[in-house]
């Protein structure tokens, strides 16, 4: 409904003063690269057609099914966010990083936690706060050039606003930040999940209502996930040489769905399951790129593909620009068992997808924490494949092919 579409919050003089202090300004997108590259055009899901009729949703679901069973990536357009609001969020993200290292160290991701999170293994990957650049070590003893700031519990206003401490600039922009991530979860994700219901031959609303519901201030019975402002700093030729042009290592996401605000630097790459080659993802202004993570791969016992992706350093004609994007990593309730018995899908049963008899059932929480521990380490972890709870996943790829090396069992 129109009244639920996010809008910029009104500002007062205090907020305006905070913005002046932190150099709040429009974010400048890089011009499109003229580099000759193999660019993949993702399947497009036009959400403006969602409410027209069931027949239109069925057409969208058919397009989505092809994407989920091939690459695990697709693109959303006409999702409800205005270009003005998205530009505003990119400006908020930009200024979030323009503070001192001392302040960032006081809000180090995962350093402090509230009572509801005290039993979770969050660390720098999922904990609220900053991950500084240089935290990870890549090849040739070269540290990464990526910063991010994580947000948790935006589905739960009492927790989000009153129980978590934020740096000054972030604190004065919480309303707009919450609007973005909350709308992603409750509106855009709900529509995507409904299309997945159709694919799986489930009643519409099954996945959202049973696995991803948003019940304000009830963390246990709600879907989960975390948001991220993500900033890629420009790199020099020495960095490019030492890391084989790696900005962010090849991996699969642990969660169910990842929503990435599309940006203009040619850098996001998908590794094809067909030929094991990396392909660039194109940019469509104001669109949202979505990929499947491990959780949906396991929930469907392999019918949906968990996308293998990485971020390549910028081409020469975009090297002087920062890559700034906003991501939401969505997961179902933590106590859900991650196999197709949880879905009870007629489609999966008919096609013969089921949990391998040699595997034990595991929950979303078990997988999320096991993979989080792996990526929370500061070392390069340059294994190609890893196995957790007997399930193969992608560890940390830097210019290597996962098909060439065996999986490494990681104790959990």
N, C-alpha and C positions, 0 to 999 in steps of 0.2 A: 504494500500500500504506500501511496506517495508520502504520507506523513512520517513513515518510518525511514525514508531515505536519508542518510547522514548529511548534515549540513555543518558548515563551520560555526563554531560557538561564538557568540558575541564576546567582545573583549572589553576590559576595563583598563584604567590607566596603569594599574599595577602590572597587568599582563603585557601591556605595550612597553612598559619600562623593562621588563624581563626580556622581551624580544629584542629591544635595542642592545641590551647587555650581551646577548648571545648571537648577535649579527643575523637575526632572523631575516630571510630574504628568499626570493624565488629560487628554486633549484634549477640549474641550467642543464638540460639534457644534452648529451653529445649529439652532433649531427650524425646521420646514418653513415656507416662505413661504406667506402667504395671498394673495399677489398674483395677480390674474387674468392669466394668460399662456397663450399657445399652447404646450402642452407635448406633446412627442413621446414616446410609449412605445416604447422600442426592442424589436426582436425578442429573445426570451430563449432562451439555450442553457443547458439544465439538464445540467451535466456528470455528475450522479449517474446519468444514464441511459446514459452512454457505454459502460460495460463490460457492460451487460445482454446485448446481442446486436448483430449487424450490422444487423438491421432497425431497432433503435432508433437506431443511429448514422446510418443512412440518413435517418430522419425528422429528426434533428438537422441533418444536412447539407442537407436540403431547405430548412429554415428559414434556415440560414446562407447558402445561395446567394441567397435572396431579399434578404437584408440586404446582402450584398457587392456585388450588382449594382444596388442601388438607392441606398442612402445610404452604404454602406461602414462602418456602425456596428452593433454588437449588444451584448448584455449577457450576462455569465456569472453563473450562480448555482450553488450547491452545488459549488464549485470545490475545496474541500479546506481552505482557510484557516478557522480558527475565528474568531468575532467577537472573542474575547479577544486572539488574536494580532494581528489587524488593529488593534485599539485600542492595543495595545502599540506597534506600529510607528508609528502616528500620534503617540503621545507622544514617541517617539524623534525623529521628524521635527520636532516642535514645539521640542524643546530644542536640536536641532542649530543653530537660528538664534538662540538666546539666548546669544550671545557677543559680544565686542567687535568693532568695525569693524576694529581693528588685526589681530586674529586672522584675521578673514575675508579681509583683504587679503593675509595671508601664505599663504592657501590659495585664491587667486583661480583660478577654473576655467581650465584650460589653461595656467596660468603655468609650471608644471613638468611634465615628462613623463618616463616611464620609457623604457628602451631599446626595448621592443617597440612603443611608440607614436611613436618619434622621426620617422618618415616620414609620419605622418598629420597632416592639417590639422584639429585638434580645436577650438581656440579656446574661447570661453566657452560655446558651445552644447553641446559634447560632452566637453570636458575635465573631469577630476576636480576637484571643488572648488566654491566659491561663485560664483554670478553675483549681484552686489549689485543691489538695487533702484535705479532711476535710471540703469541702464546704457544703455537705449534711449531715444531721443527720439521722442515721438509728435507728433501735431498740436499747433499753437499753442505749440511749444517746451516741451511738457510731457513730463516723463520718466515712465517706467513705474513701477509700484508692486509689482513682482513680484521675489521672491527665489527662488533654487533652489540646491540642492547636488547635483552629479552624482557617480555611482559608475560605475566601469568594472571589468571583469575579474573579476566575482564568480563566473564559471564556472571560474575558475582560482585555486585557493586559494593556491598558492605566490606568485603575483603579487599577488593581492588583499590578503593578510595581510602579506607580507614585503617587497614592493618599492614600495609606495605609502605616502606620508606622509599622515596624517589629523590633524585637530584633536582635542584631548583627548577631548571628549565622544563624538565619532564613533568614535574608536579603541576605546573600551570597550564599543561596541555592534555591532561588526563581525559577530559571529556571527549575531545576529538579522537584521541587514540582509542578509547574504549568504543566509541561509535563505529570506528572502522572494523575492529576485530570482532565485535559483537554482531554486527550486520553480516560479516562474512560467515560466521558460525550459524546464526539463526535464520538467515534468509538465503544467501547464495549457496552455502553448503547443503541446506535442506533441499533445495531444488536439485542439486547434483545427486544427492542421495536418493531422491525420488526417482530420478532417471535410472539409477542403479537398481532400485526396487523393480522397475519394469524389466530391466535386463535379466534379473534373477528370478522373475515371475513371482514376486512377493507383492502383497497389497501395498499400495502407495502409502508412504509414511512409516513403513516398518523400520527401516534402518535409522531414520532420524529419531523416531519416538522411542525405540527400544535400545538403541546403541549410543546415540549422540544428543540426547535431550538437553535443553538448557533450563535448569530449575534454579532460579536465583538464590544464591547463598547456600545452595546444597551441593557441595563439591562431590560428595560420594556418589550421588545418584545422577550426576550430570556427565555429559561428554566432557572431554578435556582437551588439552593442547597448550600451545604457547605461541605468542607473536614475537616478531623480531624486526628491528630496524637493522639493515645490513649495509655496511659501507666498505667498498673495495678501494684501497688507496692505490694511486698510480705506482708502477714499478719501473725499475731501470733495466738496462740490458743485462747486467750481471745477474739480477734476480731471474730474469727470463731464461738465461743460460743454465743456471744452477737448478732450476725447478722444472725444466722442460715446458716452460710457459704455463705453469699451473698456478691459478689464483686460489682455487678451492679443489681439493682432491676428489677423484671419482668415488662415488658412494651411492647407496640407496638410503632413503629416509626410513626411520624406524616406525613412523606413525602411519596413519591411514590415508589422509589427503594433505597435500601441501599446496597452498595458494600463493603464487609469486606475482607481484605486480610487475608487469612487463616494462623493461627499460631498453634504451636505444643502443647501448654498447654491445657489440657482437661478441658474446663470451659464453653464454649458456650452451652447453653441448649435451646431447643424448647419445649414449652408445647403443647402436642397433643390435637387437638380438639376432637379426638375420645374418649380418656379415661382420659383427664385432668391431665396426668402425664408428668413430665419433662424428656426429653431424651437428652443425650449429642450428640453434632455434631462432627463427625470425622474430622481429619486433613488430607488434601492432599497438599503436598508441592507445592508452587507457584500457587495454585488455588485461586479463588475469590468466596467467599460465598455471595449470593444475597438473600435479603428478601423483601417481599412486605410490604409496610406501609399502614397507614390509607387512604392515598389519592387514591391509586388504589382500595382499598376495596370500597370506596364510589363512585369512578368513574364507577365501574362496578356494583354498587348497591348490593354488597355482593358476586358476583360470584368469585372474587379473594379473598383469605383469607389474612387478615392483621396478620402477624406472631407475636405470643406471645413468647418472648424470654427473657433470663436473662444471667448473667455471674456468675457462681459458683466459689468459691475460688479453688485454685489449689489442686490437690491430694497431698498426702504426698511426693511422689517421685519427685514432680515438685515445691514444695513450695519455694525453694530458688532461683527460676528464676522469672524474671519480664515478664509480658505478654505485649507485644508491638505489636500493630496492627495499620492499617491505614484504615480509613473508608470514604466513600463518601455517603452523604445523598442527593439524587436527587429528585427534585420536578418539576412539570410543571410550566408554566407561572402563576403568582400569581392571575390573573383575571379570570382563568378558573373556571367554575362552577363544583363542585365536585359531579356529578351524571351522570348516563348513557345517559342522553339527550345530553351531550357534545360530547359523542363518536359516537352516532348514529350507533351503532353496530347491524348489522342484526342478529348476533348470540344471543346477549343479548335480543333483541326484541322477537326472536323466543322462547327463554327459559322463557320469562316473567319477566325478571329483569328490574325493574324501581324504581324510587324514591317513597318512601312511601308518600301517599297523605297528611299525617299529618305533613310532614317535609317541612320546607322552603329550598329553594336553598341557598347554601353558597359557597363562593369561596375558592380556595386553601389558599389565604392569611388569611381569617377569621379563618380557622381551624388551620393553622400553628401557628398563633399568640396565639390562645386560648390554645392550648396544650403547646406551649412554655412557656406561663405564669405559667402554672401548674408546669412544671418541673424546672423552674427558681427559684422556692421557695427553701429556704435552709432547711425547715423542712422535715420530712420523708414522709409526704403525704401518709400514708399507707392505702389508700382506695383501695379496690380490683378492682372495676369498677368505671368509672366516665362517666358522660353524659355531652356533650357539644353540644349546638345547637340541642338537642334532639337525638343526636347520641351517642351510647354507645361505649366506648373505654376502654383500660386498663390503669389504673393509675400507681400504684406503689406497686408491689407485693414482699413481703418478707416471703417466706415459708408459703404462704397462697393460698387457692384455690379460684379463682374468681367466681367459680360456686356457692359458699356457701353464698355469701353476695350480697345484692341488690346493684344496681348502685347508685352512689351519683351524683345528679345534681350539676354541678359547674357553677356559674354565669359567663358570658362572657361579 
